[in-house]
Amino acid sequence: MNHPEVVMIGLGYIGLPTAALIAQKKTKVYGVDINPSVVETINAGKIHIVEPELDIAVANAVKEGYFKAAIAPVIASTYLVVVPTPFKAKNEPDISFVEAATRSILPLLKPEDLYIIESTSPVGTTEKMMNLIYSERPELRGQLHIAYCPERVLPGNVMFELVHNDRVIGGIDDNSTERAVAFYKQFVKGDLHKTNARTAEMCKLVENSSRDVQIAFANELSLICDKADINVWELVALANKHPRVNILQPGCGVGGHCIAVDPYFIVSDYPMESKIIGKAREVNNYKSFWCAEKVQTAKLEFELINHRKPSIALMGLAFKPDIDDLRESPAKYIVQKVLQNANNEEYFIVEPNIIEHKVFKITEYKEAAEKADIIVFLVGHKEFKTLEISSDKVVLDFCGISN
């Protein structure tokens, strides 16, 4: 590809759909990923993740010559950094991937280029990358447009939401903000809200921390209701009849690349001020442990009553329904915890959205439900909602399948 307009660094669950979307607008995009297998797959017009409509978008963009992948960046006019930002020991945010991506384009930058970070980042990351760039390339000081614009999409509906959701865009100065807004206007139909980089960074963290706190309330209710012998699903439904109450549905924890991670970015930097946010993380993490303990208890009770070991179906590995994304998945944690306590029981691991897993042997969901004595619903996949389960089965429902 000659002279791409955009270099997309990171071709994962956000970078690849974003690159495909931009390429659909007849803009040449050069995607960069450190995984050669990912690069090879994309250049063949295929995808390595599950996301509706993404396969068609990538295939068309590659075929028409507007999208190409490689393991190293090239010269362009716009650089987007969409790489992971995990956390290290003690839940401290790790921006080393953002820094590595930035360093990879240092020799390529030229005056008037646009550099945007989309990766979820601690407050001040954009300024740190600006200082890194100007320390290594002082001749460019004041000549680049540097901004932060976080994604806010729902896995399973990414291609639609990338276009129609509002975006918050914050530059290191007004000119950078305006330049970034002009870039996103090319393919985003939602409103583009201007601010500064620090506010945009915090906005992303606050959005997901708010969700985490709300889910923690629902999960805490489920713990209380279990002790009080109350159906939490019925309780939530009745409470939500109030015109100003909207309690979320409890689950087996919180996972994903955002909600389970982003609150730590605030707690790490502002530990004394983020009491509710930090406690919500504790509650949601504990819920996963509690679910694993419930499975263990059910297993022992079955052995005492039936004088044999049960077979157990663990239904779901993804962090939310109807996707293949296992990042920070509480269901996966529960499966791992249960298997650690295995004592020659037969287990059926089910995840209808993936064909195979490098650790778990995947069983077809109908077969698992038929053969198992104990059925544990961890994720509310649509396939599970149509299952007919005989009355002799022990069912543990942590996601509201049977309600």
C-alpha positions in Angstrom: 0.0 0.0 0.0 1.4 3.4 -1.0 1.1 6.3 1.4 -1.7 5.3 3.8 -3.5 8.1 5.5 -4.0 6.3 8.8 -1.8 3.9 10.8 -3.8 1.9 13.3 -1.5 0.4 16.0 -3.3 -2.5 17.6 -5.8 -4.8 15.7 -7.8 -6.3 18.5 -11.5 -6.0 19.5 -11.5 -2.2 19.0 -8.6 -1.5 16.6 -9.7 -3.9 13.9 -13.3 -2.7 13.7 -12.2 0.9 13.8 -9.7 0.3 11.0 -12.3 -1.5 8.9 -14.8 1.3 9.4 -12.3 4.0 8.3 -11.3 1.9 5.3 -15.0 1.7 4.3 -14.8 5.4 3.8 -12.2 4.9 1.0 -9.4 6.0 3.4 -6.2 3.9 3.2 -5.5 2.3 6.5 -2.3 0.5 7.5 -3.0 -1.8 10.5 -0.2 -2.8 12.8 -0.1 -5.8 15.2 2.8 -7.6 16.9 1.1 -10.9 16.3 2.2 -12.3 12.8 -0.8 -14.7 12.8 -3.2 -11.7 13.2 -1.5 -9.9 10.4 -1.6 -12.9 8.1 -5.3 -13.6 8.8 -6.3 -10.0 8.1 -4.3 -9.8 4.9 -6.2 -12.8 3.7 -9.4 -10.9 4.2 -10.4 -12.8 7.3 -10.8 -11.9 11.0 -9.4 -13.5 14.2 -12.2 -12.3 16.6 -16.0 -12.7 16.6 -18.0 -9.5 15.9 -21.1 -9.2 13.7 -20.5 -7.6 10.3 -16.8 -7.2 10.9 -15.9 -10.1 8.6 -17.6 -8.5 5.7 -16.1 -5.1 6.4 -12.6 -6.4 6.6 -12.9 -8.7 3.6 -14.2 -5.8 1.4 -11.6 -3.3 2.7 -8.7 -5.7 2.0 -10.1 -6.7 -1.4 -10.5 -3.1 -2.5 -7.0 -2.2 -1.3 -7.9 0.2 1.4 -6.7 -1.9 4.3 -3.5 -3.8 4.9 -1.9 -5.2 8.0 1.8 -5.5 9.0 3.9 -5.9 12.1 5.6 -2.4 11.9 4.2 1.0 11.1 4.9 3.2 8.1 4.7 6.9 7.4 1.2 8.4 7.5 -0.6 11.6 8.5 -2.7 10.1 11.3 -1.6 7.6 14.0 -4.1 5.9 16.2 -2.9 3.9 19.3 -5.4 1.2 20.2 -3.4 -1.3 22.3 -4.2 -3.0 25.6 -3.6 -1.2 28.9 -3.7 -4.1 31.5 -2.7 -3.7 35.1 0.4 -4.9 36.9 0.9 -6.1 40.5 -1.3 -4.5 43.1 -3.7 -3.4 40.3 -1.5 -0.7 39.0 -2.2 0.4 35.4 0.4 -0.6 32.8 0.8 1.8 29.9 3.9 0.1 28.6 2.1 -1.0 25.4 1.0 2.6 24.7 4.6 3.7 25.2 5.9 1.0 23.0 3.4 1.9 20.3 4.4 5.5 20.6 8.1 4.7 20.4 7.5 2.7 17.2 6.3 5.8 15.3 8.8 8.3 16.7 11.1 8.1 13.6 8.1 8.5 11.3 6.4 11.6 12.8 6.5 14.9 10.9 5.0 18.4 11.4 1.1 18.6 11.3 0.7 14.8 12.0 -2.2 13.8 14.1 -1.5 11.4 17.0 -4.5 9.9 18.9 -4.7 7.5 21.8 -7.9 5.5 22.1 -6.6 2.9 24.6 -8.1 3.3 28.0 -5.5 5.1 30.1 -4.8 6.7 33.4 -5.3 10.4 33.7 -2.2 12.2 32.3 -1.1 9.4 29.9 -1.6 11.6 26.8 0.6 14.3 28.3 3.2 11.7 29.2 3.3 10.5 25.6 3.5 14.1 24.4 6.5 14.6 26.6 8.1 11.4 25.4 7.6 12.4 21.8 9.0 15.9 22.3 12.0 14.6 24.4 13.0 12.3 21.5 12.0 14.6 18.7 12.4 18.2 20.1 12.2 19.7 16.6 8.6 18.7 16.5 7.6 20.6 19.7 4.3 22.4 19.1 4.0 21.1 15.5 2.0 17.9 16.2 -1.7 17.5 17.0 -2.0 15.2 20.0 -5.4 14.0 21.4 -7.2 11.4 23.4 -10.5 9.8 22.3 -11.7 6.7 24.1 -14.0 4.1 22.5 -17.3 3.4 24.2 -18.8 0.4 22.3 -20.6 -2.7 23.3 -19.1 -6.0 22.1 -21.5 -7.7 19.7 -22.7 -4.3 18.3 -19.3 -2.6 17.7 -19.7 -1.8 14.0 -23.0 0.1 14.6 -21.9 1.8 17.8 -18.6 3.0 16.4 -20.6 5.0 13.9 -23.6 6.1 16.0 -22.3 6.6 19.6 -21.2 10.0 20.8 -17.4 10.5 21.3 -15.5 12.5 23.8 -12.4 14.1 22.3 -9.7 15.9 24.2 -6.6 17.4 22.8 -3.5 18.8 24.5 -4.5 22.1 23.1 -7.5 23.6 21.2 -5.9 23.0 17.8 -5.3 19.4 18.6 -8.9 18.9 19.7 -10.2 20.6 16.5 -8.0 18.4 14.3 -9.1 15.2 16.0 -12.7 16.2 15.8 -12.3 16.8 12.0 -10.8 13.3 11.7 -13.6 11.5 13.5 -16.3 13.5 11.7 -15.4 11.5 8.6 -16.9 8.3 9.9 -18.8 9.0 13.2 -22.4 10.1 13.0 -22.8 10.6 16.8 -22.1 13.9 18.4 -18.4 14.8 19.0 -17.9 16.5 22.4 -14.8 18.6 22.8 -12.8 18.8 26.0 -9.2 18.5 27.1 -7.1 15.3 27.2 -7.2 14.8 31.0 -11.0 15.2 31.2 -11.4 12.8 28.2 -9.2 10.2 30.0 -11.1 10.5 33.2 -14.5 10.4 31.4 -13.7 6.9 30.1 -12.7 5.7 33.5 -15.7 7.2 35.2 -18.2 5.7 32.7 -17.0 2.2 33.4 -16.5 2.8 37.1 -20.1 3.9 37.3 -21.3 0.7 35.7 -19.1 -1.3 38.0 -20.7 0.3 41.1 -24.2 -0.3 39.8 -23.4 -4.0 39.1 -21.8 -4.3 42.5 -25.1 -3.1 44.1 -27.0 -5.8 42.2 -24.4 -8.5 43.0 -24.5 -7.5 46.7 -28.3 -7.8 46.6 -27.9 -11.4 45.3 -25.7 -12.3 48.2 -28.2 -10.8 50.7 -31.1 -12.5 49.0 -29.4 -15.9 49.1 -29.2 -15.7 52.9 -32.7 -14.3 53.2 -34.2 -17.0 51.0 -35.5 -14.5 48.5 -35.5 -14.8 44.7 -33.2 -11.9 43.7 -34.5 -11.9 40.1 -38.1 -11.4 41.3 -37.0 -8.8 43.8 -35.1 -6.7 41.2 -38.1 -6.9 38.8 -40.5 -5.7 41.5 -38.2 -2.9 42.7 -37.7 -1.7 39.1 -41.5 -1.1 39.0 -40.7 2.1 40.9 -40.5 5.0 38.4 -37.1 6.1 39.7 -35.4 2.8 40.4 -33.4 0.9 37.8 -31.4 -1.9 39.4 -29.2 -3.9 37.1 -29.3 -7.7 36.9 -26.8 -9.6 39.1 -24.4 -12.0 37.6 -21.3 -14.1 38.6 -19.0 -11.0 38.7 -17.8 -8.5 36.2 -15.4 -9.0 33.3 -14.3 -7.6 30.0 -11.5 -5.2 28.9 -13.2 -2.1 30.5 -15.5 -2.4 33.5 -13.4 -5.0 35.3 -10.2 -3.0 34.7 -10.8 0.7 34.4 -11.9 1.4 38.0 -8.4 0.3 39.2 -6.9 3.2 37.1 -8.8 5.6 39.4 -8.2 3.7 42.6 -4.5 3.4 41.9 -4.0 7.1 41.5 -6.6 8.3 44.0 -6.8 5.6 46.7 -8.1 7.8 49.5 -10.8 9.4 47.4 -12.2 6.4 45.6 -13.8 4.4 48.5 -17.0 3.5 46.7 -15.3 2.6 43.5 -12.7 0.5 45.3 -15.4 -1.3 47.3 -17.4 -2.1 44.2 -14.4 -3.8 42.7 -14.1 -5.9 45.9 -17.8 -6.9 45.8 -17.7 -7.9 42.1 -14.6 -9.9 42.6 -16.0 -11.6 45.6 -19.1 -12.6 43.8 -17.1 -14.8 41.4 -15.4 -16.5 44.4 -18.8 -17.0 46.0 -20.2 -18.6 42.9 -17.3 -21.0 42.8 -17.9 -21.9 46.5 -21.6 -22.5 45.7 -20.6 -25.0 43.0 -18.3 -26.8 45.5 -21.1 -27.0 48.0 -23.6 -28.3 45.5 -21.1 -31.0 44.5 -20.6 -32.2 48.1 -24.3 -32.2 48.8 -25.0 -34.3 45.7 -22.4 -36.8 46.8 -23.9 -37.1 50.3 -27.4 -37.6 48.9 -26.6 -39.9 45.9 -23.5 -41.7 47.2 -21.6 -41.0 43.9 -19.7 -38.2 42.3 -21.7 -35.9 40.1 -21.1 -34.8 36.5 -21.1 -31.0 36.2 -21.8 -28.7 33.3 -20.2 -25.3 33.5 -22.2 -23.2 31.1 -20.3 -20.3 29.6 -16.7 -18.8 29.6 -17.2 -15.4 28.0 -17.4 -12.3 30.1 -20.9 -11.5 28.8 -23.7 -13.1 26.7 -23.3 -14.0 23.0 -19.7 -13.1 22.4 -16.4 -15.0 22.3 -14.4 -12.5 24.5 -12.9 -14.1 27.5 -10.9 -11.2 28.8 -11.1 -10.8 32.6 -14.1 -13.2 32.5 -15.6 -14.1 35.9 -17.0 -17.2 34.3 -13.6 -18.4 33.3 -12.3 -17.6 36.8 -15.1 -19.7 38.3 -14.4 -22.6 35.9 -10.7 -22.5 36.8 -11.5 -22.3 40.5 -13.9 -25.3 40.3 -11.5 -27.4 38.4 -8.8 -26.7 40.9 -11.0 -28.4 43.5 -11.9 -31.3 41.2 -11.8 -34.8 42.7 -12.4 -37.1 39.8 -15.8 -35.7 38.9 -16.7 -35.4 35.2 -16.9 -31.9 33.9 -18.3 -30.4 30.7 -17.0 -27.0 29.8 -19.4 -25.1 27.5 -18.9 -22.0 25.4 -21.0 -21.9 22.3 -19.1 -18.9 20.8 -15.7 -20.6 20.5 -14.8 -23.9 18.8 -11.8 -24.8 20.9 -9.8 -23.5 23.8 -6.1 -24.1 24.5 -6.8 -25.1 28.1 -10.4 -26.3 28.3 -12.0 -29.1 26.3 -15.2 -27.5 24.9 -18.5 -29.6 25.0 -21.6 -28.9 22.9 -24.1 -27.2 25.1 -27.0 -29.6 24.6 -24.8 -32.6 25.2 -23.5 -31.1 28.4 -27.0 -30.3 29.7 -28.2 -33.8 28.9 -25.3 -35.6 30.5 -24.6 -33.5 33.6 -26.1 -34.0 37.0 -25.4 -30.4 38.0 -25.9 -27.6 35.5 -24.2 -24.3 36.4 -25.3 -21.3 34.3 -22.5 -18.7 34.4 -23.3 -16.7 31.2 -26.7 -15.9 29.8 -26.0 -17.0 26.2 -29.1 -17.2 24.0 -28.5 -20.9 23.3 -29.0 -21.7 27.0 -32.4 -19.9 27.2 -34.0 -22.6 25.0 -32.7 -25.6 26.8 -35.2 -28.0 28.3 -33.8 -29.3 31.5 -35.3 -32.3 33.3 -36.5 -31.9 36.9 -33.9 -34.3 38.3 -31.1 -32.0 37.5 -29.5 -29.7 40.1 -29.4 -26.2 38.6 -27.3 -23.3 39.8 -28.3 -20.2 37.9 -26.0 -17.2 38.4 -27.2 -15.2 35.4 -31.0 -15.4 35.5 -31.4 -18.0 32.7 -34.4 -19.6 34.4 -36.1 -16.4 35.5 
